[in-house]
Amino acid sequence: MTETTIFTGFDLAERLKQNIKMRIDALGRQPRCNLFLDSRNAGASAYAQRLAGSAASVGIDMVMREYAGSAGELRRQLQEEADAVMTLFPMPDFIDRNEVAALIGAERDVDGQHPLNAGKLALGIVGYRAAATARACVLVMSEIMGSLKGLRVVVVGASPVVGRPLALMLLEKEATVTVCHVATVDLASHTREADVIISATGVAGLIRADHIREGAVLLDVGIVRTEKGLVGDIDLDSVQGKAAVVTHVPDGVGPVTTACLLENIVAAAEARS
Ligand SMILES: Nc1nc(=O)c2c([nH]1)NC[C@@H]1CN(c3ccc(C(=O)N[C@@H](CCC(=O)O)C(=O)O)cc3)C=[N+]21
């Protein structure tokens, strides 16, 4: 039996926000980010609400917009003046996400979705703008465990905003990384070997006690809206007493993700002034 610590991210997020405020003071003007979303999606609207609130608290002008209904109109929206442009998944299917990234440009990209930023991350070249959610996972892991060197980490999910960039960032930290995804055969045989499991699939309760080894650290980056409210990928009740640490949904990695995105917005504004 292991005593399980439930991790919440407010302290870490608050420290990041203090630093963001100082950088905005030094910048001497209000950074602006245009945020586009499909508010019918639960994950996207939860994130956008949090982003709007925390942006206001540090002095970032966050302009929230629904995606336009046609490609022509969306192209025009994406080119409106701003330091940063954030386009939340899911995106409308009438436009290609590579075209969206190209219209935004690497300098205004704050979620690591431009091929130049993604490519620099893949090659280990410094100075890239990386996906906020993936960055938040690395910060939370470092906060909990210190060095990640040599740790066996299993990432569940291979999305462009979490799984893929995260796997590359963990390699940079010298972890041994396994990426599992929808076609993985016998998920538990992989996750049971892990010191750390990060799950980002959006399948509620996917990870249970029989998926983990005693004393594992679990990061939950899933967001599912159920009749009981927002829940994550990890079945908290099941892993209690076996995991060493598990992040809570909501209020675990989420607040840190928001702070990381604000940090990326400030970096985009700094690079421009
Ligand atoms: N380009 C892009 N990048 C993303 O990173 C991205 C995306 N598209 N599309 C949507 C998903 C979803 N996502 C969330 C991030 C934080 C919270 C978050 O902060 N949640 C709060 C709870 C919010 C609430 O209670 O309403 C928490 O966990 O504490 C939620 C969802 C990022 N996504």
The ligand as a Gaussian input file, in Angstrom:
#p B3LYP/6-31G(d) Opt

LIG

1 1
 N       -4.215000      23.961000     -30.274000
 C       -4.686000      23.392000     -29.166000
 N       -3.899000      23.290000     -28.068000
 C       -4.374000      22.752000     -26.919000
 O       -3.646000      22.673000     -25.914000
 C       -5.733000      22.308000     -26.870000
 C       -6.510000      22.458000     -28.032000
 N       -5.949000      22.965000     -29.160000
 N       -7.810000      22.115000     -28.052000
 C       -8.501000      21.762000     -26.822000
 C       -7.584000      21.013000     -25.874000
 C       -8.111000      20.978000     -24.448000
 N       -7.106000      21.650000     -23.655000
 C       -7.236000      21.994000     -22.319000
 C       -6.228000      22.650000     -21.620000
 C       -6.403000      23.049000     -20.308000
 C       -7.594000      22.802000     -19.658000
 C       -7.768000      23.270000     -18.258000
 O       -7.086000      24.151000     -17.783000
 N       -8.714000      22.691000     -17.536000
 C       -9.014000      23.068000     -16.183000
 C      -10.470000      22.884000     -15.891000
 C      -11.350000      23.834000     -16.607000
 C      -12.754000      23.849000     -16.053000
 O      -12.957000      23.477000     -14.884000
 O      -13.652000      24.277000     -16.787000
 C       -8.196000      22.202000     -15.250000
 O       -7.828000      21.099000     -15.626000
 O       -7.977000      22.637000     -14.122000
 C       -8.612000      22.133000     -20.313000
 C       -8.427000      21.732000     -21.633000
 C       -6.105000      22.075000     -24.470000
 N       -6.316000      21.757000     -25.738000

